[in-house]
Every structure is written in C-alpha cells, then in structure tokens.
Amino acid sequence: MERKKILIVDDDKDLLLALQAILENGNYNVNSATNKKEGWELLKEDPPDLIMLDVMMDTSHEGFEMAREIKKDPALKEIPILMLTSISDVTGVNFRAAASDPNWLPADGYLDKPVEPEELLENVKNLIN
Amino acid sequence: MILERRDIRLVKRTFWLIRHRWFAIGGVIAATLLTKYVFKVELQDLPLYSVALLLIIENIISLLWMKYILKCCPENISKTVKFNIHFQISVDLIALTLLLHYAGGIGNPMFLIYSFHMVIASILLSKTGTYIQTTFALLLFGFMVYFEYTGLIEHYCLCKENYTNLYLYLDGNYILRTYSVFAFASYVLVYLASSIGERLRNQEDGLTKALDKLNIQDEIKNEYVLRVTHDIKGNLAAIQTNLAVLTQKIMGPIDPKQEEFLNRAYIRTIKLTKFVKNLLRLTKLRLDEEFDMELFSVSVVIQSAINSVQSNADEKSINLIYKLDDKIGSITGNKLSIEEIITNILLNAVKYTNKNGFIKVNAEDNVDHILIEVEDNGLGIPGDELSEVFEEFYRGSNVKNIEEDSTGIGLSLVKKIVDRHHGEIWVESELDKGSKFCITLPKNLPVN
C-alpha cells in the first residue's frame, strides 16, 4: 500500500524533526516547512493527505490564518488539518470544542503540545481515514 | 484622528447643553401660557414667543455647528467647541435679558436664572471665560434695568389688579440694593463653582490618564504572558517529543543502561511541563478579571469528570462509587474549569488511595448552592497540615516520599477557581483513614 503523505508546518525545527521521526516510523511520508510561505509552496507542489499546523509561528495566529486559507481553496479544502498548539492555557480558548466549528476554527483536529507519540499517531490515523 | 478623552467629555457636555435647551424653550412657552391663561396676568406674549423662537434658532445653529466641527476639523476641537459654548451662553443671556425685559424687568425675581448660565459656564469654560460671561450677564441686566429706570426703553409690567409693587423699576434705592447684592453673589458663585469645576476637571484628567496607562500595561502583560508561555512550553515540548522518540525506540533499540537515564530525563520533562502549565494557569487566573461564564448542568460535568478518571481507578482496583442527586440543576460558571477541578480532586483521590480502596462522589442540591463531596479511604492528611492544603506548593509530608509526581499547585488552582465562582472548598481528613473534599458552588452568581 502506498504511504500516506503528511505536511507539517511548525517554526520549531527540533520539534519538527522529532514529529517527523515519529510519523515516518508510523509509515507516513513527511514533508515539513517552518513557516506559512514555505508551507504553501509545498502544499501546491505536492498536496498531502494531512496537514499539521502550529498556531503561533511568526505571528501569534499564523497557523489559524493558514488553516482558513486552505479551507477556502477549492483544490485543498478537503485535506484534513490537525492543529498543534501550546497556547491554549493562556488564550483560554477551548480549541478542542472549537475544532468542530468550521466557522470558528477551520481545523479537523486539535492537539496540545507536547503530544505523546501514541496519541499523535492515533489522531493522524483517524483523520486520514 | 482620535479625540482625547478630555475633548470627548467637552463635546458630550456641549451636546448635553443643547439637549437641555429644548426643555428651557418648552419652559418659556409653558410659563407664558400659564401666566396669561391660568394666573390671568397681562403680559407681552408675542415678544415672549419671539424670544422662544430666537432660542430655537440658536439651538439649531449650535447643533449644526457642533456636527460640522466634529466632521470637518477635529484637530483643534477644544478651542472650536469652546467658541461654540461661548456663542450659546451669550445668546442665552441676551434671550434671558429680553425675556426679563418683556416680563417685568427687575420686578420679576426670574433674574436669578442668570445664575444657571454662570454655573454652566463654570463647568464648561475656563475661569477667564466664566468671568467674561458673568460680567456680560451683569452688564446686560444692568443696562436693561438702568434704561427702564431712566425711561430710555419702555417698561412692561406683569400686571394684575391686586399687585402692589408695580413701580419697583423706578425705585432707585431698591434697584441699587438688589443689583449690587446680585452682582456680588454672582461673582462669589462663579468663583466657587469654577474653582470646584477646575479641580474636578483636573482630577478627571488624572484618573483618565491613569486608566489609559493601566490599559496599556494590561495589554503588555497579556502579550508577555502569551509569549512566555509559548516560549517555555515550546522548548519543553521539543525536548519531551525528542526524548519520546528515543525512549520509545522509534529510531531503533538503545543500550538498557542509557535507556534508564533517558527515561529519567523524559519523566522529569513531563513533570516539568505539567508544572509550568499549572503555574501559568494560576498566574493567568490571578491576573485576569475576565472569566467566561455559561449555564451548564453540574451532573453532566461531574459525570464527565468521573468517566475521565475511571480507567485510573480501575488500574488500582479502586471502587469508584457515585451518587448524584436527581434534583441537581444548572449553575452559571466556567464549565471547563469546574470539570477540571472535579477531575483534579478525583485524580488526587486515586493517587493517594491504596489498591482495592474506594472513592465516593456525592452531589446534592441545597436550595441556593450545590454541594459536591469526594471522599476516599486513602492516606489522609496530617492534622496540623490541613490549613495549608490549598496553599501554593504545599505537598503532604506523608506523601512526599511516595509520590514524586506532585507539584503542589493543583489544589491551589482548584481553590482559585472555586473562589472565582464565589464558592467554598474545605477538606476533612484523618491520617491513614482518608480524606473528604467538599465544594459548594452558588446557583446564582452574585453580580461582580
């Protein structure tokens, strides 16, 4: 069976490498970018089966912006988005509940950093299928 | 162009003046009608209505002028608005003098109405501006009285058969006494009112500045907390995930001796992440005024908390029993936080209860509040430490050696959240017998 492709956009390279290792070990092909611009290029070049987005990158809501833009693009809107964030404690926003509301947060899943390998793989598997 | 608060206040008060003038105009018309038709006093009603018309025109001009100022040139607004106020007060004073002239001159005690304008000027204008308007009022009044006295202009009386003092306007002695007392009283009034007015204006400015400063600081603080959280947690997340790759042998097998050290580092990172998370939440709770409130069912929240710890209890074969009163309704509060504190207390109970022990959850509706109790037959808390349980960084002396995973923040966070809901929390405990945590949450949150 062909390996599914995942694109991760996160500005933390160290975290990116670890996530990549976990996902590749789970039999996925992983592409990564460290900002929105780079992410878009990869996205257009080779649309993945899942996109993982960090929320706070160059700006405090770059990930949200990118998710909204992806969901507006007819060619890309069907690709599931998994948001990763470490700011839910401060913003007080219930991302998990909001993730199901397409008008509010156009993401299909949400995980709080740091995430355990097992939990990550399970979420990825559920979203891709 | 953003107006300063001081200017906004001045503009608002000017519009207030314009609004109130409509009542004054109504008053002039009503008083004329009343005097003529109810009190049957002869008076010059046509000139009086004309003055009312003059006031209407003045008010419309002032209103349009103010709108124009706001639209065209907000740069020097305080100056132009004050010019508008000077216009309004001056026209008012002329109108009042005309009214007095046509309604009995100095014989009519209505001349005291000049004081209203003096007080309004003290509130809206500078001290100098106020004294200028007061002097203008006294000059108008003085000339009117003097001209009537000398016969340069006609005197119109408010006449009725049984009136006796129809010739006050010719009584030089009376005029002199009345006028000088009125002039003296006017200047004293203006001195007092404008001194107080100025002091209040300065105080208001000081408070406004302090408020602006606080708002800016609040924004900086929130941005700071957000950044710090992101940076600390971001670094920890990277460390923890990288360690997970190694300890879970994702990159292949590792030496058992090395694994032991890596595992220790991994566990401590998890602990540190949890600690930082709680610490940040505590800081946020302490700093923040806002707390999103919603109406939710307490039973549902308790049930959900129980479900989330069930597997932890099962692992230790702890019997988790619960009894939720059917009558328990909904309360207003922060649902997520309430679920979090119940889960927290339940997890503590699981942690400090031995295998095959029990945990009982009881919730009941007590008219104005809801009582939630979580009881266990675990390790208990030493009697002399009961008062410190909810303090930050408290860890029971009897559990320090057994349980390394505790940060001592969980219960203080629980207490903070209960406090924010105006509820109460307390604990009853006996060493080696168990503990009972009780929480009450009011059904109707007091406003503020």
Chai-1 contact restraints between the chains, C-beta under 6 A:
chainA,res_idxA,chainB,res_idxB,connection_type,confidence,min_distance_angstrom,max_distance_angstrom,comment,restraint_id
A,D12,B,G234,contact,1.0,0.0,6.0,A-B,restraint_1
A,D12,B,A238,contact,1.0,0.0,6.0,A-B,restraint_2
A,D14,B,A238,contact,1.0,0.0,6.0,A-B,restraint_3
A,L15,B,A237,contact,1.0,0.0,6.0,A-B,restraint_4
A,L15,B,A238,contact,1.0,0.0,6.0,A-B,restraint_5
A,L15,B,T241,contact,1.0,0.0,6.0,A-B,restraint_6
A,A18,B,T241,contact,1.0,0.0,6.0,A-B,restraint_7
A,A18,B,N242,contact,1.0,0.0,6.0,A-B,restraint_8
A,A18,B,V245,contact,1.0,0.0,6.0,A-B,restraint_9
A,A21,B,V245,contact,1.0,0.0,6.0,A-B,restraint_10
A,A21,B,I250,contact,1.0,0.0,6.0,A-B,restraint_11
A,I22,B,I250,contact,1.0,0.0,6.0,A-B,restraint_12
A,N25,B,I250,contact,1.0,0.0,6.0,A-B,restraint_13
A,M56,B,H230,contact,1.0,0.0,6.0,A-B,restraint_14
A,S86,B,H230,contact,1.0,0.0,6.0,A-B,restraint_15
A,S86,B,K233,contact,1.0,0.0,6.0,A-B,restraint_16
A,S86,B,G234,contact,1.0,0.0,6.0,A-B,restraint_17
A,S86,B,A237,contact,1.0,0.0,6.0,A-B,restraint_18
A,I87,B,H230,contact,1.0,0.0,6.0,A-B,restraint_19
A,D89,B,K277,contact,1.0,0.0,6.0,A-B,restraint_20
A,D89,B,L280,contact,1.0,0.0,6.0,A-B,restraint_21
A,D89,B,R281,contact,1.0,0.0,6.0,A-B,restraint_22
A,V90,B,V225,contact,1.0,0.0,6.0,A-B,restraint_23
A,V90,B,L226,contact,1.0,0.0,6.0,A-B,restraint_24
A,V90,B,T229,contact,1.0,0.0,6.0,A-B,restraint_25
A,N94,B,L336,contact,1.0,0.0,6.0,A-B,restraint_26
A,K113,B,A237,contact,1.0,0.0,6.0,A-B,restraint_27
A,P114,B,A237,contact,1.0,0.0,6.0,A-B,restraint_28
A,P114,B,Q240,contact,1.0,0.0,6.0,A-B,restraint_29
A,P114,B,T241,contact,1.0,0.0,6.0,A-B,restraint_30
A,P117,B,A244,contact,1.0,0.0,6.0,A-B,restraint_31
A,P117,B,Q248,contact,1.0,0.0,6.0,A-B,restraint_32
